[in-house]
Amino acid sequence: MTESTAVPETMTAIVVDEPGPATTLHPATVPVPPAYIGEVLVKVAAASVNPIDTKIRSGASPTAKALAYPATLGHDFSGTIARAPYEAHPLQPGTEVYGMTRLPRYTGSHAEYVSAPTLCVAPKPHSLSHVEAASVPLAALTAWGAVVDVARAHHGQRILIHAGAGGVGQFAVQFARFFGADVISTASGRNVDFVRSLGGSTVIDYTAARFDDELSDIDVVIDLIGNVSDDTGSRSLRVLKPGGLFVSVPTGSFPTMHDEADAAGITATRFTLTPSGDVLAKITRLIDRGEVRVHIDKTYELADAAEAHAAVESGHTRGKVVLTV
Ligand SMILES: NC(=O)c1ccc[n+]([C@@H]2O[C@H](COP(=O)([O-])OP(=O)(O)OC[C@H]3O[C@@H](n4cnc5c(N)ncnc54)[C@H](OP(=O)(O)O)[C@@H]3O)[C@@H](O)[C@H]2O)c1
């Protein structure tokens, strides 16, 4: 056992000097972050970009205020342990891992090294490349939390998942299907077959039909859109059966949710993810057994992080966008 491999004092990271547009992202030489007690230092091979990264970068997320600037963004990573917490720890240097940083105060993964609590890290799935593995943690943990922990997906349940083609949606559809639910989803026409291939029994092209004209008696809605687009949240309340459950994932996307849900006799809850290496290990098993797959929309070099942010901000990527480091 070795406590660490050779780690330089500085590294290249993508930073922002203050909240702003994607074009303000730029490479910089910064200190390699310290790994404090209970943390590992990971040499990053790939790191994905999530909508939360773009919202923090633009200042739209309150987390933008929790960061010290210049700030390195990015939560997800896949790579190799460079520094273990202690000599006998199972995650020794050289171990391939994937995971995510703590929320909301963190040093980001869009860099050559990232430190993260051991509680947020798990051994990388054998069946995935680093690029594929880096696309999993934040999106899959969100999907697991909403679909498995909150909605308790099970046989006989009819569950509507909006945006089934997106980063979170692709996992939400597969987890709900795995646990036996009948999965209905929304996507634009070009993604309908993709979402069907993930396990959606009915996939509604939201550009051609209104889901609330087509659906009723739904047990659970997992809303990954909110009222920011065509009143998706409000319209979802109409398709739920009395006593149904509405789960709102994008923070702040449906401000009148509780009032509208109370009036409709629907139970409504917001959801925010908790990073967990233990849950990630369960997801690893599903991936390595071939029960769950990942789709990468496109990979970008770390230096092209601004392009990757712009792609995610378009709101129409399929699966995930990943940076190679
Ligand atoms: N609260 C939390 O802890 C938490 C955690 C993770 C994510 N989130 C939030 O959850 C949301 C989803 O995250 P994500 O990573 O899945 O985003 P994403 O990957 O950017 O989602 C993109 C997908 O959304 C689909 N889409 C866009 N407009 C749609 C509409 N009106 N109806 C149905 N589908 C539509 C697109 O499909 P088409 O191209 O076919 O339109 C695309 O595939 C984001 O707002 C994110 O910030 C919150």
Ligand as a Chemical Component Dictionary entry (heavy atoms), coordinates in Angstrom:
data_LIG
# 
_chem_comp.id                   LIG 
_chem_comp.type                 NON-POLYMER 
_chem_comp.pdbx_formal_charge   0 
_chem_comp.three_letter_code    LIG 
# 
loop_
_chem_comp_atom.comp_id 
_chem_comp_atom.atom_id 
_chem_comp_atom.alt_atom_id 
_chem_comp_atom.type_symbol 
_chem_comp_atom.charge 
_chem_comp_atom.model_Cartn_x 
_chem_comp_atom.model_Cartn_y 
_chem_comp_atom.model_Cartn_z 
_chem_comp_atom.pdbx_ordinal 
LIG N1  N1  N 0  -32.586 19.087 -7.834  1  
LIG C1  C1  C 0  -31.535 18.341 -8.138  2  
LIG O1  O1  O 0  -30.864 17.775 -7.268  3  
LIG C2  C2  C 0  -31.197 18.159 -9.603  4  
LIG C3  C3  C 0  -30.243 17.199 -9.978  5  
LIG C4  C4  C 0  -29.986 16.999 -11.329 6  
LIG C5  C5  C 0  -30.649 17.769 -12.297 7  
LIG N2  N2  N 1  -31.523 18.723 -11.890 8  
LIG C6  C6  C 0  -32.248 19.539 -12.886 9  
LIG O2  O2  O 0  -33.124 18.651 -13.600 10 
LIG C7  C7  C 0  -33.260 19.101 -14.936 11 
LIG C8  C8  C 0  -32.930 17.943 -15.889 12 
LIG O3  O3  O 0  -31.543 17.652 -15.796 13 
LIG P1  P1  P 0  -30.827 16.860 -16.971 14 
LIG O4  O4  O 0  -29.399 16.716 -16.596 15 
LIG O5  O5  O -1 -31.600 15.654 -17.318 16 
LIG O6  O6  O 0  -30.969 17.930 -18.172 17 
LIG P2  P2  P 0  -30.584 17.767 -19.687 18 
LIG O7  O7  O 0  -29.752 16.552 -19.897 19 
LIG O8  O8  O 0  -30.054 19.077 -20.148 20 
LIG O9  O9  O 0  -32.010 17.534 -20.394 21 
LIG C9  C9  C 0  -32.026 17.627 -21.781 22 
LIG C10 C10 C 0  -33.241 16.882 -22.310 23 
LIG O10 O10 O 0  -34.441 17.595 -22.017 24 
LIG C11 C11 C 0  -35.377 17.287 -23.036 25 
LIG N3  N3  N 0  -36.407 18.333 -23.095 26 
LIG C12 C12 C 0  -36.223 19.657 -23.268 27 
LIG N4  N4  N 0  -37.418 20.298 -23.215 28 
LIG C13 C13 C 0  -38.355 19.336 -23.017 29 
LIG C14 C14 C 0  -39.784 19.358 -22.860 30 
LIG N5  N5  N 0  -40.481 20.512 -22.896 31 
LIG N6  N6  N 0  -40.421 18.181 -22.623 32 
LIG C15 C15 C 0  -39.742 17.016 -22.589 33 
LIG N7  N7  N 0  -38.399 16.933 -22.741 34 
LIG C16 C16 C 0  -37.718 18.078 -22.949 35 
LIG C17 C17 C 0  -34.538 17.242 -24.292 36 
LIG O11 O11 O 0  -35.123 16.355 -25.189 37 
LIG P3  P3  P 0  -35.474 16.871 -26.683 38 
LIG O12 O12 O 0  -34.160 17.307 -27.275 39 
LIG O13 O13 O 0  -36.075 15.667 -27.302 40 
LIG O14 O14 O 0  -36.392 18.045 -26.508 41 
LIG C18 C18 C 0  -33.169 16.737 -23.811 42 
LIG O15 O15 O 0  -32.929 15.391 -24.141 43 
LIG C19 C19 C 0  -32.328 20.314 -15.086 44 
LIG O16 O16 O 0  -33.090 21.488 -14.894 45 
LIG C20 C20 C 0  -31.352 20.139 -13.935 46 
LIG O17 O17 O 0  -30.771 21.357 -13.503 47 
LIG C21 C21 C 0  -31.819 18.938 -10.583 48 
# 
loop_
_chem_comp_bond.comp_id 
_chem_comp_bond.atom_id_1 
_chem_comp_bond.atom_id_2 
_chem_comp_bond.value_order 
_chem_comp_bond.pdbx_ordinal 
LIG N1  C1  SING 1  
LIG C1  O1  DOUB 2  
LIG C1  C2  SING 3  
LIG C2  C3  SING 4  
LIG C2  C21 DOUB 5  
LIG C3  C4  DOUB 6  
LIG C4  C5  SING 7  
LIG C5  N2  DOUB 8  
LIG N2  C6  SING 9  
LIG N2  C21 SING 10 
LIG C6  O2  SING 11 
LIG C6  C20 SING 12 
LIG O2  C7  SING 13 
LIG C7  C8  SING 14 
LIG C7  C19 SING 15 
LIG C8  O3  SING 16 
LIG O3  P1  SING 17 
LIG P1  O4  DOUB 18 
LIG P1  O5  SING 19 
LIG P1  O6  SING 20 
LIG O6  P2  SING 21 
LIG P2  O7  DOUB 22 
LIG P2  O8  SING 23 
LIG P2  O9  SING 24 
LIG O9  C9  SING 25 
LIG C9  C10 SING 26 
LIG C10 O10 SING 27 
LIG C10 C18 SING 28 
LIG O10 C11 SING 29 
LIG C11 N3  SING 30 
LIG C11 C17 SING 31 
LIG N3  C12 SING 32 
LIG N3  C16 SING 33 
LIG C12 N4  DOUB 34 
LIG N4  C13 SING 35 
LIG C13 C14 SING 36 
LIG C13 C16 DOUB 37 
LIG C14 N5  SING 38 
LIG C14 N6  DOUB 39 
LIG N6  C15 SING 40 
LIG C15 N7  DOUB 41 
LIG N7  C16 SING 42 
LIG C17 O11 SING 43 
LIG C17 C18 SING 44 
LIG O11 P3  SING 45 
LIG P3  O12 DOUB 46 
LIG P3  O13 SING 47 
LIG P3  O14 SING 48 
LIG C18 O15 SING 49 
LIG C19 O16 SING 50 
LIG C19 C20 SING 51 
LIG C20 O17 SING 52 
# 
